[in-house]
Amino acid sequence: MTGGGDIFRNLSILAITCIFLIVGQGSVGAAVQAEFVAPSAGSDVVRIKLPEDIDILTLTTLAVELDAIDVTAILSLDGTDFVLKPLKPFAAGIHQVRLLDITNAENPVELGSWIFEIHGGSSSNAGALADLPDETELSRAEAMLTSGSIRFDSLTETSLRLAERNITNAPDKGILSGAGDFNANLEVGKLQLQSRANYFLQTDNDKSLTGNALDLGEYELSLNYSGEDLALGATLGHHDIGVQSLTMSGFYRRGASVQIGDAAGHVRAKAFSLGTESIAGGENFSGLNNGDERISGGSLTVQPFSLEPGALKITGIFYDGKGAGIGDGIMVTEPVAEGRGWSAIVEKSFADQRIVARGEYAHSIYDQDGDAGSAPTKDSDAISISLDLRPFASPPIWLGDTADISLGVSYNRLGTYFQSLANAGVAADREAYALYGSMNWGKSSSNLQYIYETNNVDGLEAVATDYLHNLSFSTNYAMEPFEGAMSWLGTPSVYLSGFVADAGRLDTPSGYLGPGTNNLTKSLTLGGNTSVGNWSWGVSHTISSYEDFTNTSSDTLNNGTAFNVNWTDFDRFNFGGAIQFNVFEDLDENTSNFGTNIGVDVSAAIIRDILDLNLDYNLNLSAGSGDQPDTHLVNGEIEWTFLQAEPNNPGMALALGGSMESSNGNADSADDETIYQVFLVFRVKAPFAYDY
């Protein structure tokens, strides 16, 4: 075979996909029996009739040659027939058509060979090369399709409640529910199209996310072009802008954006318009239907000198819009807030990226109730600076083990009124200094962090100024495996973590009537885990305390101990169990509460790939001054899979499952209650995957 190649065959595969769902299982390889229909004139088509029951996988292993040239790329599919329509009439003379099995591309197998003759006309190009695409046309055909893939997975359940007791707000007796995910990618020359989406099915409207039985969940459509000089892109659906800042952070919403940049990546600009509320469903498909729940803006990233990791990078972000807002530190949610803001970020690394510096300045303008409200518009600023470093060019070796050490320092100052519609989680009115470090040394790893923070950074006369010292740490050590008589200890690891938080007051304004601040919180956890063979287990203990020196609230002490164990046969059975003991003491009231939680979960393949069992049990026991009813909770299911799901073939299963919750009031029998429900479930699992 000459010319064409695997890329050209992808063109034919694209045409073949349209009959995927109606083509059954058929012959493969050399078993394919084909019939040839020769053209009667130079402009007629060439037809190769294939078996009607041939499957798509077999079709993708076939190729067609005309006069020793691969023409698979320009074939079309009529039912299950290959059809070759000449780009220009066949030249007079004798021509040869071959059908090949290219499962092994290096050694193709001939499945059929036919000769036909065209009479009349010029015979100067009897070799038929003139009848086929020239090099320019072949290159254009190759550029038309590079690759593509489709993935779709869905699970649909039909459940029928067979029995119940004491169920309040019970769902419908019969429910059809399910969910699915879809992903598709297509590369056409320099264009890349990517899409993803999920859907949900829920016929019980009270449980439906949008009130519709069948609806769209999240989706994203993106189209990108990578040219020699420019890179372009557009996105519709759920996404973020790809930059984290004080102005925009974790802002993943439905909307639209477009971007442009030079091909190398020195300059990248993006314009966006995103909804401010999380949206599911297909009703507001773009996410931009409501002008009171939308922000728009842009970002610009410049790497002027180099694209190497750690090179200078400057990013600017701006947004303006409306959305649900939060009042100035009093957590009063207003229906419509207006805000705009911008950030400027500079990032640079030094000394072979052992020193990483980042600085950001942000400004916000925020009106918690918009122009229609009486609350004033607030301007505020924020600044963030961090410096991370690795002090050693080559990690040192201490006592035979390599020590990888990293250190850092940061400073953050956010004004009293700093608010952003695109970063609702930002904590305003704080000035914080932080030192942190980590070390991986041999089989140990450790982290340490200290933060000193104050509020009232704008020095408001009527606001108290508080401080917080917070020291947190964690360390872990993995031991060598035990041997001999102690081998039952396996390969243990131990860990220790904790924190100390000291909160107090720096300044109390005259006439201040609010509560005082002077408390100390401490917590320490010590634990270990190990595994040997098919067993693993662990134990941990946590002690925490809270002391309020203003006597506004009670001092407390809490002790908690936990054990867990797991056993598996690595094949068909898994058992897990855990028990937790907790003692909570109110030191001012001299009262104690005791809690015990026991959990067991079992999963077993009773008959591999056919019959599966899952069982979970949870017991909560309480005693002491705040005695609560004991509760037992059981969830279980046994599933019979009578048709295994395979790629492009659905699977089906029947399951019998249910749950029971029983309450036992120790102090009051009126709290005794048993709730249960039993379901019969029919499941359909449909995995689909196709690459071309």
N, C-alpha and C positions, 0 to 999 in steps of 0.2 A: 504494500500500500504506500502511496506517496501523497503528499499534501494533506490538507484537512487536519486530522488528528483529534485528540480527545476534546479539545475546545469546540471544534465544529460539531461533534456529536451532541454537545449540549443543546444546540439549536433544535435538533430533532426531539430531544427529550422534553423540551418545553412544549412542543406541540402534542406530545404523547400524553402529558399530564391531564389533558381535558377528558380522556376516556378512562382515567384510572379507576373510577368507581364502578365502571360497567364491564371491565375486562376481568375475566376469571382466571383460575389457575390453569396453566397449559404446559406445553412441552418446553424443554430447555435444550440449549446447546445443539448438538448435531441431530436431535430428534425433530427439529423444526422442518416441516414439509411446506415448501413454497411453490406457487405457480407463477409463471411469467406471462405477461400480456405485452407483446411487442407493439411499438407504434407503427401505423401504416403510412405515416407521412412525417416529414421532418419536424413539423410543429406539434405533433401529437405527444401525449404523455406516455411515460414508461410506468407500468404498474407491476408491482410484486405482491401477489396475494398471499397473506399469512394466515395461519389457522385462527379461527374466530375465538378459540379459548386460550389464546396466548396471553401471558401475564406481562405486567409492565416491567418487571425485573428482567425478563428475557428480552423484551424490546430494547432495553438499554445496552444489551450486549451485542446488538446487531449493527452492521455497517454495510454500506452499498458502494461499490466502485463502478465507474463508467470509464471504459478505456484506460484502466489502471490509475484513475484519479478518484480519490475519496469524495463522494458527493452527498454524504450523509447530512451535511449541514444544510443543504437546500432541499431536502425531502420534505414532503407534507404527509399527513396521515389521514386517510379516508377509511373510517372504521378501524379495521386492523390491517389495512393495505398501505404499503409504501408507494407513494406517487412522486415521480420526478417529472416536473414540468420544465422543459428546456428554456433557458433564459433567451435563447435565440434558436431558430430552427437547426436541427441536426444537419451536419454536413453529409453530403452524399457519400456512400461507402458502407463498410461493414463496421459494426460496433459491438463491443462485448460488455455485458453487465454481470457483475459477481455479487452474491450475497455472502457475507462473512460473519462468523462468530468470533468476536474479539475479546472473549473472556480472558484469554491470555494474549495480550496485545503483541507480544514478541513472536508468538506462533499462532496467527489467526487460522481458523478452520473454515474451509470453503463449504458452504451449505448448498450452493447452487451456482450455475454458470450458464449464461444464455447468449446467443448471437442473434443480432438482427441487422437488416440491411436497409439503407435509405437509398431509393432510386431517384435519379434526376438531380438537377442543380449542380453546383460546383463540387468537384471532388478534390480540390486542392488542399483541403484541410480534413482529409479522411480520418485523421487521428482523433478528430473531435475535440482537440484542445481549444479550438476557436469557439466551440459550442458551449464551453463551460466558463465560469467566472475567471477573469484575468487576476493577476496578483493583487491589484488594487481592490477589486470586488471581494476577493477572498479575505483580505485584511479587514475590509469593512464588515464582512459577515462575522469574522472572529471577534471584532470589537462589539458586536451587537449584544452578546451575552457571554459573561464570564462565569458566573456561578450563582447558585441560589439554593435556598433550603426552606423547608416548611416544617414546623413542629406544632402539633396540637394534642393536648391531653385533656380528657374530660372524665368526670365521675358523676354519674346520675343515679340517684336513689329514689325508689318508691317505697315509702314506709307506711305501714298500717299498724295502728295501736290496737293490740289484741285485748289488753286488760289494763286496769288502772285503779288507783285508790287514793283519795284525798288530794287529787291534783287540782290546784287552783290556777286559773288562767290557762287552762289546758289548751294545747295546740289542736289543730284539726285532726280528726281521726286518721285520715289519709293525707299524706303529704308527698308531693313530688319536689325533690330538691337536688341540687348539684352545683358544680362549678367546673370551669375549664380554663385552660391557658393556651394562648396562641402566639407563636413567634414565626416570623417569616423574614427572610433576607434575600435581596436580589442585587446583583452587581451587573450593570449594563455599561460596559465601557468604563468611563470615568465617573459614572453615577452609582451611588450606593443607596438603596432603599431598605430601610429597616422598620419593622413594625412588631408590636407586641400588644396584647390585649388579654383581658380575662372577663369572664361573665359569671353570673350566678343565676340559679334557678330556685325559686322558693314560692310554692303556691299558697302558703299560709301568709296572708298579707301582714299579719301582726309581727311576723318574724322577718319579713323581707326588708332589705336594707333601704330600698327606695319606695316600697309600697307596690311595686310591680312584680308579677310572677317571674318574668324573664327580663333581665336587664344587663346592660354593660356595667362592668366594674371600673377598672382603670384601663387606659390604653396610651400608646405613644406611636406616632408616625414620624419618621425623620427621613429626609432626603438630603444627601450630601454629594457635592461635586468636587473632585480633586483634579484641578487642571495644572498646567505647567506654570502658570503665574498666579492663579487665584484658587482659593478654597472657599466654597459656598455651602450653606446649609440652611435647612428650615425644619422646625419641629412643631408638631401639634399634639396636644394631649398632656399627660402627666409627666412633668420633668422639673428640674431645677436649672439654674443658670450656670452651674459648675464652678461657682466661686463662693467661698465661705468668708463672711465678714461680720462686723458688728451691725451693719445695716441689713444684710440678708444672710441668714444662716438656717439651714434645715428647711428652706422654703420650697417644698415639693408640692406643686399645685398643677391643676389643669389649665392650659392656656396655649399660647403660641409664641414662637421666637424665630428670628432669622439671624444668621451670622455670616460674616465675610472676613476674609483675611488673605494675606499673601500665602502662596503655596508652601513656603519654608516654615511659616509660623511665627515670624517676627512680630506681626501685628494681627490681632484678632478682635473684631468688634461684634457685639451682639445687641439686638433690640428685642425686647420682650414685652408681653402683656399677659399677666397671669391673674387668675382668680385668687381672692384672699381666703376663701373657705375651701375645705376639703370637699370634693365633689365625686359622687359615684352616679352611674346611670347614664342613659343616653339622651335625656331630655335637654340638658344644657351641654351639648356635645363639645363645643369649643371651650366652655368654662368662662366665657366672656359676656354672657347675656345680660348680667346685672351690673350696671355701671357703678352701683354703690358697693360692690364687692370685687374690685379690680385694681391692680396696680400695673403701671407701665413704666418702662425705663430702658436703660441700656448699660452695657459694660464695655470697657476697652482694656485690653491687655497688650502691653508692648514689651518685647525683649529686644532691645536695640542692638546689642553688641554680639550676642552669641545665644545659640539654642542649647548649649551644653547644660547638663544638670548643675544647678547652683548659680547660673548666670543671673545678672540683674534682671528683675522682672517688676514692672510697674502696672498696677491694675486700678482702674477707676470704675465706680458703680454709682448709678443714680436711679431713683425711683420716685414716682408720684402717684397717689391714688387714694382710694377709700376702702373702708372695711370695718368689721367689728373691732372695737378698741377697748382698752382697759384704762380706767381712771388713774390719776396721778398718785400711785402708791396706795390707793384705798380699795382697789380691786372692785370697782363699780363698772360693770360692763355696759357700755353705751351702744345704742343701735348702729350708729354710723359715725366713724371717726375719719378724719382726714389727716394725711401725713405725707411727707416727702423727706428724702434724706439722700446723703451721698457719702461715699467712702473713698479714700485713696490709700492704696497698699503698696509698700515697697518691700521686696524680698531679695536677699543676696547672700551667697555663701562665700566663705574664704577658706584658705589653707586646705585645698582639696576636699572641700565640703565638711571639714571638721568643725567649722564655725558657721552656724546658720542664723542670720539676723532677719527679723521681720518687724515692720512697723506699720501701724494703721492709724489714720485720723478719720473720724466720722462726725457728721453733723446731722441732726434731726430737727424737723419742724413738725410739731404734732398738736392736733386739736382733737380732744377726746370726744367732742360732740358735734364737730363740723361747724360750718357757717351758721346753721340754723340754731345751734345751742348757745348758751350764755358763757360756757367755760372759755377762758382765754387760750390763745395759741401759744405754745411753749417752744422756745428754741433751746437746744442743748448740744453739748459736744461730748465726744468720747475719744480716748486715745488708748492704744494697745501696743506695747513693745515687748519683744521676746528675743532672747539670745540663747541658743542651744549650742553646746560644744562637746567635742570628744577630746580630752586633754592629751591623749597619746596618739602619735602618728601610727604607731604599731602597738596593738594591745600588749601590755606587759605580761610576763609569765611569773606568777607568784606560787611558790611551793609546787611547781610542776604543772600548774593550771593557768590557762589564759584568762585574763581579767579584762572584760569589755566594759568600760565606764563611760557614762554620759552624764552631763550636768546641764543645768539650765537656770535662767532667771527671767522673770517677767514682771511687767508693771501694767496695770489696767486702771484707768480712771474714767468712769461714766458719770455724766452729770445727773443731777437730781431729776431732771425732766426728760432724760433721754429715753425715747420710745420709738419703735419701728414696727410698722404694719407687716414687715417681712422678716421680723425676728422677734416674735412674741415672747420667747424664752429669755431674752437678755435681761440681766439683773441690773437695774439702774441704781443711781445714788450709791456708788461704792468706789473706794480707792484701795487697791490691793497690790501688795508686793508679795512675790512668791519665789521661793528657792526650791529646786527639785533635782533629783538625781536617781540614777539606776545603775546597777552593776550585775553583770552575769559573770560569775567566777566558777569555773569548773562545773559542778553539779548544783550550784546554788544561784539564786537570783534574788535581788533585793531592790526595793523602791522606797524612797523617802521624799516627803514634801512638807514644806512649812509655808503657811500663808498668814500674813498680817493684813487685816482689812478694817477700814473705817467707813462710816456713812456720813451724811450731811456734807458732801464734798463741796457744795456751793456756799456753805456757811450760813444757812438760813437761821435767823435769830430765834424763831419759835420751835425749832426742831432740835431734839436731843442728839448728841453725837456719841455713838457707841463704837466699840472696837471688838475685834474677834481675833484671837490667836488659835490657829488650827495646825496641829502636827499629826501627820498620818504616815504609816509605814507598813510594809509587808515584806516578808522574806520566805523563801522556799528552798528546801534542800532535798535532793534526790539521792538516796543511799545506794550502795552497791548491793547486788542480790545476796541474801543470806544463803549459806550452804550448810550441809551436814544436818545436825540435829535441829538447827534453827531455820532450816530451809522453808518451814511452814510460814515464816514471816515474809517470804517472797522478796519483792523489790519495793521497799517502803519509801515514802516521801513524807516530810513533815513541813508544816507551815505555821507562821506566826504573823498576825496582822493586828492593827489597832489604830486608835486615834485619840487625841486629847484636844478638846475644844474649850477655850476659856473666853467667855463673853463678859464684857463690862462696859462701864460708862466713862467717857472722857469729859463730857460737859453736859450739865442739865440747865436749860434756860430758866430764867426767872418766871415763876408762875406756872411751871410745867405740871400738868395733872396726870400725865400718863404713867404707866407702870415703870418700875426700875429695871435695870439690867445688871445682873451680877450672878452668873451661874457657871458651873463647871461640868462638862460631860466627858466621860471616859469609857472606852470600850477596848477589850482585848480578846482575841480569839486564838486558840491553840488547837491544832489538829494534825491528823496524819491519815494517809491512805496507803494501801499496799495491794498487790495482786500476785497470785501464784497459780499457775495453771489456769483453770477455768473459774477460779474464785477471786473475788476482790472485795475488800471491806475498808471501812474508814470510821474514824471517831473524831469529834471535835467538841470543844467547850468554849462558850462565850460568856464573859462577865461584863456587864455594863452598869454604869451608875450615872445619876443626875443629881446635882446639888444646887439648890437655889438659895443663895445667901440673902436674897431680899425677902424670903418667906412668902412670896406670892403664890407659889405652887409647892407641892410636896416633893421631898427628896425621895428618890426611888433607887432600888437595887434589883438587877435582873440577872439570873443565872440560867443558862440553857445548855443542855448536853444532847448531842445527836450521835446515833450509830446508824450505819448503813451497810448492807451486804448484798452481793450479787453473785449469782451462779449461772453459768450457761454451758451447754454441751457443744457450743460453737456450730450447731447444726440446726436443731429443731426446737430447742427448749431454752427459756430464759426465766429466771426467778430473781426478783428484786424485793428487798425489804428495808424499811427504815423505821426508827423509833426516836422520838424527841421528847425530852423532859424539860419543863420550864417552870421556874419559880420566880414570881414577881412580887416584890415587897414594897409596900408604902411605908417608909421609915417614920413619917410624921404621924400617920394614923395607926401604926403598928399592926398592919394587916398583911396577909399573904394570900396569894392565889397560886394554885398549882395546875399545870396543864400537861397532859400526855397525849401525844399523837403517834399513832401506829399506822403505817402504810405498807401494803403488800401488792405487788403486781406480778402477774404470771402471763406469759405468752408461750404458746406451744403449737407447733405444726403436727397435729395428730396424724394426719395423712399428708405427706409433703405435697404442696401445691394444690391440695384439694380441700382439706378440712383443717381450719385454724381456730384456736381458742385464745381469747383475751379476757383477763379477769383482773379487776382492781378493787381493793378493799381499803377503807380508811376508817380509823376509829379515833374519835376525839373525846378525851376524858378531862373533866375539870373538877376542881375541889377548892376548898378554902373559903375566904371571906366573900368572894364574888362568884359563888358556885353557879355554874350554868348547866343546862341539860347535856348529858352525854349523847353523842351522835354516832351512828354507824352509817357508812355510805358504801354501797356496792354497785359497781358497774361491770357488766359482762356481756360477751357476745361470742357466739360460735358461728363461723362462716363456712359455707360449702361452695366452693368454686367449681362449677360444672363445665365452664369453658374458660380456659386460660387466656388472658389478654396477651397478645403479641403485637409487635409493630405492624400497624395497618390492619389489624384484626381485633375486633372488640372482644372483651371477656365478660362473663356473666357469673353472678354469684347470688346465693340466697343466704340470709343471715337471720338468726334469732337472737335478740338482745334485749336488755332492759336495765333498769336502775332501781335501787331501793334506798331510801333514807329513813332511819329509825331514830327517834329522839326519846331519851329516858330522863325525865325530870327527877333528880335525886331529892330535891327539897319539896317539889310540888308535882304530884302525879298528873295534874292538869296539863303539864308540858309533854306527857307521853303522846307520841304520834308516829304512825308509820305511813310512809308515802312510797308508792311504787308504780311503775308502768312497764309494760312489755310490748316489744315491737317485732314485727316481721318485716324484713327489708329485702328488696330486690335491687341489686347493683349492676350497673353496666359501666365498665371501664373501657375507654376508647383511646388508645395511643396511636398517633399517626405521625409518621416522619417520612420526609422525602427530600432528597438532595439531587441536584443536577448541575 
